[in-house]
Amino acid sequence: MTKKITLIGAGQIGGTLAHLISIKELGDIVLFDVAEDLAKGKALDIAQSTSVDGLNVNLIGTSSYKDTENSDVIIITAGVARKPGMTRDDLLATNLKIIKKVGEEVKRTSPNAFVICITNPLDIIVMALQKYSGLPTNKVVGMAGILDSSRFKYFLSQELKVPVKNIETLVLGGHGDTMVPMPNHTTVNGKSLSDLIKKEKLELIIDRTRKGGAEIIKFLQKGSAFYAPAASGVEMAESYLKDLKKTLPCAAYLNGEYGVKHLYAGVPVVIGKNGVEKVIEINLSNEEKEQFNLSIKAVKDLYQTAKNIDKNL
Ligand code: APR
């Protein structure tokens, strides 16, 4: 049966998600936004592109949750994006309020969906979304690690003049300035990265990866990155819908893994037909552990700020 994919938020990322999902024919698409005409306009435009490309996909734009009922997958980008000079954390109060409404509506209309959150500040918003929706933790997951890893991989490919597909890499931790790119878990054509790059160069690339989102905002001025975030969200949705069981770095609920309890943070997980089927625990060196723990502390601190805004979290 044709799958139903709802995109909550039809802005820059939402529209790009709809386009990518239609090209891949992953299912019928409901583009939802409080700005109804924006959702309707984008849905119509993309629907017309399907007849150019001969794709078998139905799209609608709406501001009614009724139209989203019984979705198989929901990808959430509702909220505000960063402007130049802002951190992801600056978005917390506004996006928390938006996500409360979204979470409650998802619970009411699509309790069996696999829900992917993209709204920032990611780790806290996905945690709030899980609480507000009451959906099981394996069905609510955040998109961050694939995006951060894709930036790390791209910068390495440019530096080493190697195609991106020959590089395997990983970025863990929270989706913020303390994220942890993992050079020791990175290989280029199967070879260890440390044999191929000078330490100083690697440090620069790690720093650029951490600030990858801000670099793009500085260019765009009016919004934040959307192509790579959308591509990353689609990879997660596809792994779920087709039961691909890919191992992907995502913001997942930790229940003791990596020594962390009751918190969402970026770790490698297996995504298949049951949602997050497994958290993969990789061995971390002492230095990596230290960095990971620092990142976890940043997520916990922001969670505390969120709790001060809504004590029910
Ligand atoms: N319900 C549904 N949609 C909403 C709601 C709501 N309650 N509130 C706002 N929106 C919509 C806006 O109308 C807008 O169209 O969310 C959309 C957000 O789109 P953009 O502003 O273009 O932002 P985008 O670049 O897509 O990023 C969305 O993802 O990566 C994160 O930091 C980013 O938090 C931001 C989110």
Residues whose N, C-alpha, C, O or C-beta is under 5 A from the ligand:
A	BS01	APR	I8 G9 A10 G11 Q12 I13 G14 F32 D33 V34 A35 T77 A78 G79 V80 A81 R82 I98 I118 T119 N120 S224 A225 F226
